[in-house]
């Protein structure tokens, strides 16, 4: 089995200065640069290849970057509903004012960025073409950095292009004078090259050359590539798999990274790391506030928890048991972040939880009691869970409860960009994995946040959390994802807290079958 991934290039990619790009130096003043330009870090690339047993990993990055000129390059993609197509608009600065220009049909067909942005042609040492394929382009590069000395210090744009099937709106961009690496691998399918010397040419496809007015002379770059098998055998396995997994997460999408770290929040980073240790904005107050009634909090911005239909639904069977696993996303479509602080009950593994509120200027205006947080000591967790965030049920055809998921407590994390086009959406949330804000057992207080426009996805794949359907009769069922089940959180509306996804169970007790009808054409 061949697995596709990328990364490893000889020479610095993002910080290269003064390297020619179609005759244009990246270090030049902004006024001298076109709106977009291609550049490469080096013309000599080493691609490392790992082989053992039946698996192959090729780290392959040609180091071709897109650099934004004196203004940011920004695209907003959205759909009015799940039944409507995605419409993408470029945000253009004219006379100091922002205008939105709709991109031609076919440039954006999904949430992975610009479709068929480049063509990659690879020839072997004899000059024979051995590969030719198109690649999509996500401007929201994880490794984006400033490439020009006079460029702005900060990059406001998100990291990665989300592929949650129920995404409503995305923002993609490259800060002025910053870079985004083009993908070097095919958008779909496996890819591998035998050891040897190659020549790879990356060409910006004509549709984009014409539309973004990029001169043909600056739209094609060539690199010499040496593919080397640097390690093989069973001893390479664990380290290479980890490296490839990280590379793939960075290469593909934000959601790939999120799922890699957030698969039932099990494959987390350092469980003892906490963002509040070094980011003041994530530090809870020194002591819990005085409890007040929700009615006493001034009217103003509020979060709005919205459940999405279950997705990634699969059937798992073994040892005489059958389970339905699924992904569940709850997102914040409101006017304020959901911010919950927990305060330790001394000598216990419980915290008192409080929800905080802010005015339109972001000033804190009050808080109310919002249940509890509890310490989860199990492997794969080892952090604090907020106990009143969501609930998952399997309902019968008449929508009566058949099975309830054992998942009852949550560490709030911004894993998914669901709609970054709504007002005040947080494009670059700080807490995007488990090491962010869920604390350790020595914590006296913990802060958990779900920002505007962001969702938190849990994959229910563990026994006790997935639905056991071993003894359930065949028929129609509904997976219910329910946010704020006890109404302990104050939000704009509770009418959108529940989402249902129809499934159909069939087969025999020994060989169950699962059918998942699409929702508004979405197969996820």
Secondary structure, 3 states (H helix, E strand, C coil): CEEECCCCCCCCCCCCCCCEECCEECCCCHHHCCCEEEEECCCEEEEEEEEECCEEEEECCCCEEEEECCCCEEEEEECCCCCCCCEEEEEEEECCEEEEEECCCCCCCCCCCEEEEEEEEEEECCCCEEEEEEEEECCCCCCCCECCCCCCCCCCCCCCCCCCCCCCEEEEEECCCEEEECCCCCCCCCCCCCCEEEEEEEEECHHHHHHCCCCHHHCEEEEEEEEEEEEECHHHHHHHHHHHHHHHHHHCCHHHHHHHHHHHHCCCCCCCCCHHHCCHHHCCCCCCCCCCCHHHCCCCCCCCEEECCCEEEEEEEECCEEEEEEEEEEEECCCCCEEEEEEECCCCCEEEEEEEEECCCCCEEEEEEEEEEEEECCCCCCEEEECCCEEEEEECCCCCEEEECCCCCECCCCCEECECCCCCCCCCCCCCCCCCCCCCCCCCEEEEEECCCEEEEEEECCCCCCEECCCCCCEEEEEEEEECCCCCCCCCCCCCCEEEEEEEEEECCCCEEEECCCECCECC
